[in-house]
Amino acid sequence: MSDKPLTIQSDRTMLLDVHSPSAASCREDIMAFSDLVKSPEHVHTYMLSSLSLWNAISSGISTDEILTRLRRWSRYELDERVVFFIEDQGKRYGDFVLEEYDEEHLLLSVRRPVFALQLRSEKTLSGLLVPNDGSSFLVDRMQRGTLKARMIKLGFPVDDRIPLKKGTPFPIRLRDSFQPRGYQEEAAASLLGDGGCGTGFGTMVLPCGSGKTIVGMLIMASLSTHTLILTPNITALRQWKRELLEKTELKDGDIGEYSGERKEIRPITICTYQVLAWRSGEEEEYRHFDLFRSKDWGLIIYDEVHMLPAPVFRITAELQAIHRLGLTATLVREDGLEDEVFSLVGPKRYDTPWLELERAGFIAKAYCHELRIPLPEDLEVPYALASGREKFRIAAENPRKTDAVKALLEKHKGDRILIIGQYIEQLKALQKELGFPLITGTMANRKRDELYQGFRDGSLDVLIVSKVANNAIDLPDASVLIEISGTFGSRQEEAQRLGRILRPKSKDSHFYTLVTEYSREEEFAQNRQKFLSEQGYSYTIERM
């Protein structure tokens, strides 16, 4: 084969020339055992990691097949260090096997006696393992997920051979009039495999606006079982319900809302993370965790899984016998808990470059702009004397940003525009100046939904929103987003905010970030800018 688009480096990064005629075929071959790191316009970077290799092997791809695919596409002979790493990681998978034992316990068998000795001495595993004989341990069924998560951190992948439960059957059919896109079907198949024989748990990484909800519905229809859907807020909850009623043959009575307002448990139940993680005091148990045990669920969907609260990780560790699906636009977590998502919900099964979907017309073409704005003279001395956090706040609330917002509103007159910020007082001042509605977390859900609906039907062209609109808000006609302040340098937040304007539409989208020049805000903006550039978006910087 003369066309070999892949350069594999000794540090295990792999560079894919996207202009190669064989780029798509190569990507299809390597995505099963590598992680997409960044995807700018010319060369996409993938990484071979222990976790990505173990995930592939657990799905039935051998190390020999991995090496065969790499040699098929590599422009150069494989570095021996890369070959050794792949073969070494492949040998490690299978050293620890988890199988059925009795009603209360599972059996962890260890292939090498030296590893059994090491497990006995590991403090992080204390209390999880009960010695059975020289090469095996008993494990409480409820500790299945916790054990796997802690062993992954030690570099010990567990080959979990216990089949998933089917759950209570419940028919779920997509409407004949609904046609999913090819990549959505590919994503669903990556979890379930051909004929439903896949692993049955994992995470899908797709940009906002690309139809992650539809991937969930395809998997629901394939499994046809009682399903629990977890969402970040009540707006997202009700969007899921609308989508299910529109695209499947489910009836209103089949779908329950489990929120702060209602506590309905039905064959398809949609719940918010806030309700699950609520308790009246630190000494009290999480009273709504019983929802997980109230039905014989066959599938749990974690929408916006990057937002999964720490308490829900705990209960998720108990749910390793259930099909699990995580949905997100980015697995970046600023708290570094990505490995917890991988271990407890499931590893990444599907990822695709954002620009590939944009070129196909599945998400909107977007342009990113950073506008640098000077600080007023009367704030220069207070800024210079402030602490680090105070410096950021002064820069973020720069009053000259209001004039920049006015100029952008004039430039994009007639477009649907979202103005989003971090600080409520700043947003209230902007509302007073401009007169547009403001949505914050303290607003009643009914009023919030009315304003979102007004934006959708065109009776409102501009909304001012706090960070409550960062995630899972479906506003398909929004084409301009003006970010006046953000959460330091959060890449996760930047991805989610960009996602508010990525629904496909007849016009291009524009994402503006307002940054006070010569301030700490510039430093954090560089982190956000790097993230967007790595997704392939054009990024211009202008002074106002």
C-alpha positions in Angstrom: 0.0 0.0 0.0 1.6 3.2 -1.1 -0.6 5.6 0.8 0.4 5.4 4.5 -1.0 8.4 6.3 0.1 7.6 9.9 3.4 8.6 11.6 3.9 6.7 14.8 6.4 8.3 17.2 8.4 6.7 20.0 6.4 8.5 22.7 3.3 6.6 21.4 1.7 9.6 19.8 0.3 9.0 16.3 0.0 11.7 13.7 -2.7 11.2 11.1 -2.4 13.2 7.9 -6.1 14.1 7.3 -5.5 15.1 3.7 -4.4 11.6 2.8 -6.9 9.6 0.6 -6.7 6.8 3.1 -7.2 9.0 6.2 -10.8 7.8 6.9 -9.9 4.1 6.6 -6.9 4.6 8.9 -8.9 6.4 11.5 -11.5 3.7 11.5 -8.8 1.1 12.1 -7.0 2.9 15.0 -9.8 4.5 16.9 -10.6 1.2 18.6 -7.3 1.2 20.5 -6.2 4.8 20.7 -7.4 8.1 22.1 -8.0 11.2 19.9 -6.0 13.9 21.6 -6.5 16.9 19.2 -7.8 17.4 15.8 -6.8 20.7 14.2 -7.1 21.3 10.5 -4.2 19.3 9.0 -2.9 16.7 11.3 -4.8 14.8 14.0 -3.1 13.4 17.1 -3.9 10.1 18.6 -2.3 8.5 21.7 -1.6 4.8 22.6 -2.2 4.4 26.4 -2.4 1.5 28.7 -6.1 2.1 29.2 -6.9 2.5 25.4 -5.1 -0.8 24.7 -6.8 -2.6 27.6 -10.2 -1.4 26.4 -9.5 -2.7 22.9 -8.3 -6.1 24.2 -11.4 -6.3 26.5 -13.5 -5.8 23.3 -11.8 -8.8 21.6 -9.0 -7.0 19.6 -5.7 -8.9 20.1 -2.3 -7.3 20.3 -1.4 -9.0 17.1 -4.3 -7.3 15.3 -3.3 -4.0 16.8 0.2 -4.3 15.5 -1.0 -5.5 12.1 -3.2 -2.4 11.8 -0.4 -0.1 12.8 2.0 -1.6 10.3 -0.6 -1.4 7.6 -0.8 2.4 7.9 2.6 3.5 9.4 4.9 5.4 7.0 7.9 4.2 8.9 8.9 1.0 10.6 7.5 0.7 14.1 9.8 1.7 16.9 10.7 -1.3 19.0 9.7 0.6 22.2 6.2 1.0 20.8 6.0 -2.6 19.9 7.2 -3.6 23.4 4.7 -1.3 25.1 1.8 -2.8 23.1 2.8 -6.4 23.7 3.6 -5.8 27.4 0.2 -4.1 28.1 -1.5 -7.0 26.2 0.2 -9.5 28.4 -1.0 -7.7 31.5 -4.7 -8.0 30.5 -5.8 -11.3 31.9 -3.6 -11.4 34.9 -6.6 -10.5 37.0 -9.9 -12.2 36.2 -13.2 -11.5 38.0 -15.8 -14.3 37.9 -19.0 -15.4 39.7 -18.6 -17.2 43.0 -21.7 -17.2 45.2 -24.7 -14.9 45.9 -22.7 -12.4 47.9 -19.2 -12.7 46.5 -17.2 -12.6 43.3 -13.9 -14.4 42.8 -10.8 -12.5 41.7 -8.2 -14.9 40.3 -4.6 -13.8 40.0 -2.4 -15.5 37.3 1.0 -14.7 38.8 1.7 -15.4 42.5 3.9 -12.3 42.9 0.9 -10.2 41.9 -1.2 -11.9 44.6 1.4 -10.9 47.2 1.4 -7.3 45.9 -2.4 -7.1 46.2 -2.2 -8.2 49.8 0.2 -5.3 50.6 -1.7 -2.5 48.7 -3.3 -0.2 51.3 -5.8 1.1 48.7 -7.2 -2.4 48.4 -7.5 -3.0 52.1 -11.0 -4.2 53.1 -11.9 -5.0 49.5 -10.1 -8.3 49.1 -10.6 -11.4 51.3 -7.9 -14.1 50.7 -9.4 -17.3 49.3 -6.3 -19.2 48.6 -2.8 -18.4 47.4 -3.9 -17.0 44.0 -7.5 -15.8 44.5 -9.6 -13.4 46.6 -13.3 -13.0 47.4 -14.9 -9.7 46.6 -18.2 -8.3 47.9 -20.5 -7.9 44.9 -21.2 -4.2 45.9 -17.4 -3.5 45.7 -17.1 -4.7 42.1 -16.7 -1.2 40.5 -14.6 0.2 43.4 -12.1 -2.6 43.1 -11.8 -2.2 39.3 -11.3 1.6 39.6 -8.6 1.2 42.3 -6.8 -1.5 40.4 -6.7 0.5 37.2 -4.9 3.3 39.2 -2.3 0.6 40.2 -1.8 -0.4 36.6 -3.7 -3.7 37.1 -6.6 -4.1 34.6 -9.3 -6.5 35.7 -10.8 -8.8 33.1 -14.4 -8.7 34.3 -16.1 -11.8 32.9 -19.4 -11.5 34.7 -22.2 -11.0 32.1 -24.5 -8.0 32.4 -28.1 -8.4 33.5 -30.8 -7.9 30.9 -33.2 -6.0 33.2 -36.9 -6.1 32.9 -38.0 -6.1 29.3 -39.9 -3.2 27.9 -40.5 -2.6 24.2 -38.9 0.6 22.8 -39.3 1.3 19.1 -38.1 4.2 17.0 -40.7 5.7 14.7 -40.5 4.6 11.1 -40.3 8.2 10.0 -37.1 8.8 12.0 -33.7 8.1 10.3 -30.6 8.3 12.4 -27.3 9.4 10.9 -24.6 6.9 10.0 -22.1 8.0 12.7 -24.9 7.7 15.3 -25.5 4.1 14.3 -21.7 3.5 14.4 -21.6 4.9 17.9 -24.4 2.7 19.1 -22.8 -0.4 17.5 -19.5 0.4 19.3 -21.3 -0.2 22.6 -23.5 -3.1 21.6 -21.4 -4.8 18.9 -22.8 -6.8 16.0 -26.0 -8.5 17.1 -25.9 -6.9 20.5 -22.8 -8.9 21.6 -20.6 -5.9 22.5 -19.4 -5.1 26.0 -22.6 -3.1 26.8 -20.9 -0.3 28.7 -18.9 2.7 27.7 -18.8 6.4 26.9 -19.5 8.3 23.7 -17.7 11.5 22.9 -19.6 13.6 20.4 -19.8 17.4 20.0 -22.9 19.3 21.2 -25.5 19.5 18.5 -24.5 16.2 16.9 -27.3 14.1 18.4 -25.9 12.3 21.4 -29.4 11.8 22.6 -30.2 9.9 19.5 -27.3 7.5 20.2 -28.9 6.9 23.5 -32.3 6.2 22.0 -30.7 3.7 19.5 -29.2 1.8 22.3 -32.5 1.9 24.3 -34.4 0.5 21.3 -31.8 -2.3 20.8 -31.9 -3.4 24.5 -35.7 -2.7 25.0 -35.4 -2.7 28.8 -36.3 -0.6 31.8 -34.0 2.5 31.5 -32.9 5.1 33.9 -31.6 8.4 32.4 -29.5 10.8 34.5 -29.3 14.4 33.4 -27.6 17.6 34.6 -30.7 19.7 35.2 -34.5 19.7 34.8 -34.3 21.5 31.4 -32.3 18.7 30.0 -34.6 16.2 31.6 -37.6 17.6 29.8 -35.7 17.8 26.5 -35.0 14.1 26.8 -38.7 13.5 27.3 -39.7 15.6 24.3 -37.1 13.8 22.1 -38.3 10.4 23.3 -42.0 11.2 22.6 -41.1 12.7 19.2 -38.7 10.0 17.9 -40.0 6.8 19.5 -43.4 5.1 20.0 -43.2 5.6 23.8 -46.3 7.2 25.4 -46.3 10.0 28.0 -47.3 7.5 30.7 -44.3 5.3 29.9 -41.8 8.1 30.9 -41.4 9.3 34.5 -39.8 12.5 35.8 -37.8 12.2 39.0 -36.8 15.7 40.0 -37.3 18.3 42.7 -40.9 18.8 41.5 -42.0 15.2 40.9 -41.0 11.7 41.9 -42.4 9.4 39.2 -40.8 6.0 38.6 -41.8 4.4 35.4 -40.3 2.0 32.8 -38.3 5.0 31.4 -37.4 7.3 34.3 -35.4 10.5 33.8 -33.7 12.0 36.8 -31.4 15.0 37.6 -28.0 14.7 39.2 -29.0 17.4 41.7 -31.7 15.2 43.1 -29.5 12.2 43.4 -26.8 14.1 45.2 -29.1 15.9 47.6 -29.1 15.4 51.3 -30.1 17.7 54.1 -26.8 17.3 56.0 -23.4 15.7 55.9 -24.5 13.0 58.3 -27.5 12.0 56.3 -27.5 9.3 53.6 -28.3 10.2 50.0 -32.0 9.3 50.3 -32.7 9.2 46.6 -30.0 6.6 45.9 -32.8 4.0 46.3 -34.0 5.0 42.9 -31.1 2.9 41.5 -32.6 -0.1 43.3 -36.3 0.6 42.8 -36.6 -1.2 39.5 -34.7 -3.9 37.7 -33.0 -1.5 35.3 -31.4 -2.9 32.2 -29.7 0.3 31.1 -28.5 3.5 32.8 -27.6 6.5 30.7 -25.4 9.2 32.1 -26.0 12.4 30.1 -23.2 14.9 30.2 -21.2 12.3 32.1 -18.3 14.8 32.5 -20.5 16.5 35.1 -21.1 13.3 37.2 -21.1 14.4 40.9 -18.7 12.5 43.2 -21.5 10.9 45.3 -23.0 9.4 42.1 -19.6 7.8 41.4 -20.1 5.9 44.7 -23.4 4.4 43.7 -22.2 3.8 40.2 -19.5 1.5 41.6 -22.3 -0.8 42.8 -24.0 -0.9 39.3 -21.4 -2.9 37.4 -24.0 -5.6 36.4 -26.1 -3.1 34.4 -25.6 -1.8 30.9 -24.1 1.7 31.2 -23.8 4.5 28.7 -22.0 7.8 29.2 -22.6 10.8 26.8 -20.4 13.9 26.6 -18.9 16.4 24.3 -15.6 16.3 26.2 -14.2 13.9 28.8 -12.1 16.7 30.1 -12.7 17.1 33.9 -10.9 19.9 35.7 -10.8 17.7 38.8 -8.9 15.0 37.0 -11.5 12.2 37.5 -11.6 11.1 33.9 -10.3 7.7 34.9 -13.2 7.3 37.4 -15.6 7.8 34.5 -13.7 5.2 32.4 -13.6 2.7 35.2 -17.1 3.0 36.6 -19.3 4.1 33.7 -17.2 2.7 31.0 -14.3 3.5 28.7 -14.6 5.7 25.6 -16.1 3.6 22.8 -16.6 6.3 20.2 -15.0 9.6 19.3 -14.9 11.6 16.1 -13.3 14.9 15.1 -15.6 17.9 15.4 -14.5 19.3 12.0 -15.4 16.0 10.3 -19.1 16.5 11.4 -18.9 20.2 10.4 -17.7 19.4 6.9 -20.5 16.9 6.5 -23.1 19.5 7.6 -24.1 17.7 10.8 -23.0 20.5 13.0 -22.8 24.2 12.2 -19.7 25.9 10.9 -18.3 28.0 13.7 -15.8 30.8 14.0 -14.1 31.7 17.3 -13.1 35.2 18.2 -11.2 36.6 21.2 -11.8 40.3 21.7 -9.2 42.1 23.9 -10.6 45.0 25.8 -8.6 47.6 27.9 -9.2 48.1 31.6 -10.6 51.6 32.5 -7.9 53.8 34.0 -9.7 54.1 37.4 -9.4 50.3 37.8 -5.7 50.0 37.0 -4.5 50.7 40.5 -7.1 48.5 42.3 -6.2 45.7 39.8 -2.4 46.1 40.5 -2.9 45.9 44.2 -5.4 43.0 44.2 -4.8 39.4 45.1 -4.7 36.8 42.3 -8.4 35.8 42.6 -9.5 39.4 42.9 -7.4 40.3 39.9 -9.4 37.8 37.8 -12.7 39.1 39.1 -11.9 42.7 38.3 -10.8 41.7 34.8 -13.8 39.5 34.3 -16.2 42.3 35.3 -14.5 45.0 33.2 -17.3 47.6 32.6 -16.0 48.3 29.1 -17.2 44.9 28.1 -20.7 46.3 28.0 -19.8 48.6 25.0 -18.3 45.6 23.3 -21.5 43.6 23.7 -23.5 46.5 22.3 -21.2 46.6 19.2 -21.6 42.8 18.7 -25.4 43.1 19.0 -25.4 45.7 16.3 -23.2 43.7 14.1 -25.4 40.6 14.4 -28.8 42.2 14.5 -31.5 39.7 13.5 -29.5 36.7 14.7 -30.4 34.6 17.8 -27.8 35.7 20.4 -26.8 34.2 23.8 -24.8 36.4 26.2 -23.3 34.2 28.9 -21.2 35.0 32.0 -19.9 33.7 35.4 -20.8 36.5 37.7 -24.5 37.2 38.6 -24.0 40.9 39.5 -22.3 41.5 36.2 -25.2 39.9 34.3 -27.7 41.9 36.3 -25.9 45.1 35.4 -25.9 44.0 31.7 -29.6 43.2 31.9 -30.4 46.7 33.3 -28.3 48.3 30.6 -29.7 46.3 27.6 -33.1 45.2 28.8 -33.0 41.6 27.7 -34.3 38.7 29.9 -31.8 37.1 32.3 -31.8 33.4 33.3 -30.0 32.4 36.5 -30.1 29.3 38.7 -32.5 31.0 41.2 -35.2 31.5 38.5 -38.2 29.1 38.8 -38.0 26.3 36.3 -41.4 27.2 34.7 -40.2 30.8 34.0 -36.9 29.5 32.7 -38.6 27.1 30.3 -40.9 29.9 29.1 -37.9 32.1 28.2 -36.0 29.2 26.5 -39.2 28.4 24.5 -39.5 32.1 23.5 -36.0 32.0 22.2 -36.7 28.8 20.2 -39.9 30.1 18.6 -38.4 33.5 17.7 -40.3 35.8 20.0 -37.0 36.5 21.8 -33.8 37.1 19.8 -31.4 37.7 22.8 -31.0 35.9 26.1 -28.6 36.7 28.9 -27.7 33.5 30.8 -25.6 32.4 33.7 -23.6 29.2 33.7 -26.9 27.3 34.2 -27.0 27.3 30.4 -23.5 25.8 30.0 -24.8 22.3 29.5 -27.6 20.3 27.9 -29.7 23.3 26.7 -31.2 22.7 23.2 -31.5 26.1 21.5 -31.1 25.1 17.8 -31.3 28.5 16.2 -28.7 30.2 18.4 -26.0 31.3 16.1 -24.0 33.9 18.2 -22.6 33.4 21.7 -20.9 36.3 23.6 -18.9 35.1 26.6 -18.3 38.0 28.9 -16.7 35.9 31.7 -15.9 32.3 32.5 -14.6 29.9 35.1 -10.9 30.6 35.0 -9.4 28.5 32.1 -12.0 25.7 32.0 -11.6 23.7 28.7 -14.7 21.7 29.7 -16.8 24.9 30.0 -15.5 26.3 26.7 -16.5 23.1 24.8 -20.0 23.2 26.4 -20.5 26.9 25.6 -19.4 26.5 22.0 -21.9 23.6 21.8 -24.8 26.0 22.4 -24.4 27.3 18.8 -23.4 24.1 17.0 -26.9 22.9 16.0 -26.9 22.8 12.2 -28.6 25.8 10.6 -28.6 27.8 7.4 -26.0 30.3 8.7 -22.6 30.1 10.2 -22.1 30.5 14.0 -19.8 32.9 15.9 -18.4 32.5 19.3 -17.0 35.6 21.0 -14.9 35.7 24.1 -14.4 39.1 25.8 -11.0 39.3 27.5 -9.4 42.2 29.4 -6.0 42.7 27.9 -2.8 42.7 30.0 -4.7 40.9 32.8 -4.9 37.4 34.4 -7.9 36.8 32.2 -5.5 36.7 29.2 -3.6 33.8 30.9 -6.7 31.7 31.4 -8.0 32.6 27.9 -4.9 30.9 26.4 -5.9 27.6 27.9 -9.4 28.0 26.4 -8.0 29.1 23.1 -5.6 26.1 22.9 -8.5 23.7 23.5 -10.6 25.2 20.7 -7.7 25.3 18.3 -7.0 21.6 19.0 -10.6 20.9 17.9 -9.7 22.5 14.6 -11.6 25.8 15.0 -10.3 29.0 13.5 -9.5 31.5 16.3 -8.9 35.2 15.7 -7.7 37.7 18.3 -8.7 41.4 17.9 -8.3 44.5 20.0 -11.4 46.7 20.6 
